[in-house]
């Protein structure tokens, strides 16, 4: 048998096997946000993302922040919280706040939560760091703890497992998205 006929047989066999296969669409891939977008939030008049109110002040707080962050709204099932704490929910998006100022982190978080709401992303990881580069103690971590607790869209959060950043990151469980983001964040 010649080399050309073998090649044709292989090709026709391959094409026959692939006849019912539909290629994956490129938008089926999980999009992980590597670096935060530092563009300013849009104003409420122009549109898509709400401006964070007074609860989200960029005034740094000087209260003690626990090493392990943990929060949940009432009414959540114990099994859901356990899965969140163990990092067993599939992560839809990731936000890294390393190296940002408090004001930049606040704006980036608001934009990120708005994007998650629109995209109906329910489980995210937010990396805040451990504050090793801060002078005295972490700056972004206590602010994030405060901001997430004040956001109605956040159902629960817990410090991540070591494989996902440990006490330098949090798993966040968000409400199901709605067509229009609410004004809380």
GULOBA-259736 format. One line per field, with one value per residue (C-alpha): x, y, z; residue in one letter. Coordinates in steps of 0.5 Angstrom, whole numbers, plus 500, padded with zeros to 3 digits. Layout:
REM GULOBA-259736
px	X;... .
py	Y;... .
pz	Z;... .
r	a;... .
This chain:
REM GULOBA-259736
px	500;503;504;499;493;495;495;488;485;487;485;478;478;479;474;469;470;470;463;459;464;462;468;468;467;472;468;467;473;474;476;481;483;491;492;486;484;486;481;476;469;464;459;452;450;454;453;455;458;455;459;461;458;460;461;466;470;478;479;484;481;486;482;485;483;483;488;482;477;470;463;456;449;444;440;446;446;452;454;455;459;463;464;466;471;474;475;471;466;469;472;469;473;480;482;489;489;497;500;494;493;486;483;485;483;476;475;477;473;467;468;470;463;459;462;461;454;453;456;452;459;457;464;471;477;480;487;489;496;498;501;508;510;506;510;506;500;496;492;488;486;482;479;477;474;470;468;465;461;458;456;449;451;456;453;459;467;472;480;482;486;494;494;489;493;491;490;492;486;479;473;467;460;456;448;446;447;441;440;441;447;444;447;450;456 .
py	500;507;512;517;512;511;518;519;513;516;523;520;516;522;527;521;521;529;529;530;535;542;546;550;557;562;565;559;560;562;569;571;578;578;585;590;595;602;606;610;608;611;616;614;619;615;609;602;601;605;609;607;611;613;606;605;611;611;614;608;605;603;598;591;586;579;574;570;574;571;573;571;573;570;564;561;554;551;546;552;556;550;549;556;556;550;553;548;553;554;561;565;571;573;580;582;588;588;594;599;605;605;609;605;599;602;604;597;593;597;596;588;587;591;586;580;582;583;577;573;571;568;565;570;570;577;577;583;581;580;587;585;591;596;600;598;593;591;597;594;587;591;596;590;586;593;594;587;587;593;591;588;583;580;574;571;571;567;567;563;556;556;554;560;565;563;569;574;572;571;567;571;568;573;574;572;578;582;586;593;593;596;602;599;597 .
pz	500;498;503;500;501;508;509;505;510;516;514;512;518;523;519;520;527;528;524;530;534;535;537;544;543;546;551;555;558;565;565;571;572;573;575;577;572;574;570;575;576;571;574;576;571;565;568;569;576;582;587;593;599;606;609;603;605;604;610;613;620;625;629;630;624;626;622;619;616;617;615;613;613;617;613;609;610;614;608;604;609;610;602;602;608;605;598;594;590;583;583;577;578;582;584;586;590;592;591;591;595;599;594;588;592;594;586;584;589;587;579;580;584;579;574;578;579;571;569;575;578;585;587;587;591;593;594;599;602;609;609;610;606;610;616;622;620;614;611;605;609;615;610;605;611;613;605;604;611;608;601;601;595;599;602;606;606;609;609;603;604;604;596;594;599;606;610;605;601;602;598;597;596;592;591;584;579;577;571;574;580;586;590;595;591 .
r	x;x;x;x;x;x;x;x;x;x;x;x;x;x;x;x;x;x;x;x;x;x;x;x;x;x;x;x;x;x;x;x;x;x;x;x;x;x;x;x;x;x;x;x;x;x;x;x;x;x;x;x;x;x;x;x;x;x;x;x;x;x;x;x;x;x;x;x;x;x;x;x;x;x;x;x;x;x;x;x;x;x;x;x;x;x;x;x;x;x;x;x;x;x;x;x;x;x;x;x;x;x;x;x;x;x;x;x;x;x;x;x;x;x;x;x;x;x;x;x;x;x;x;x;x;x;x;x;x;x;x;x;x;x;x;x;x;x;x;x;x;x;x;x;x;x;x;x;x;x;x;x;x;x;x;x;x;x;x;x;x;x;x;x;x;x;x;x;x;x;x;x;x;x;x;x;x;x;x;x;x;x;x;x;x .
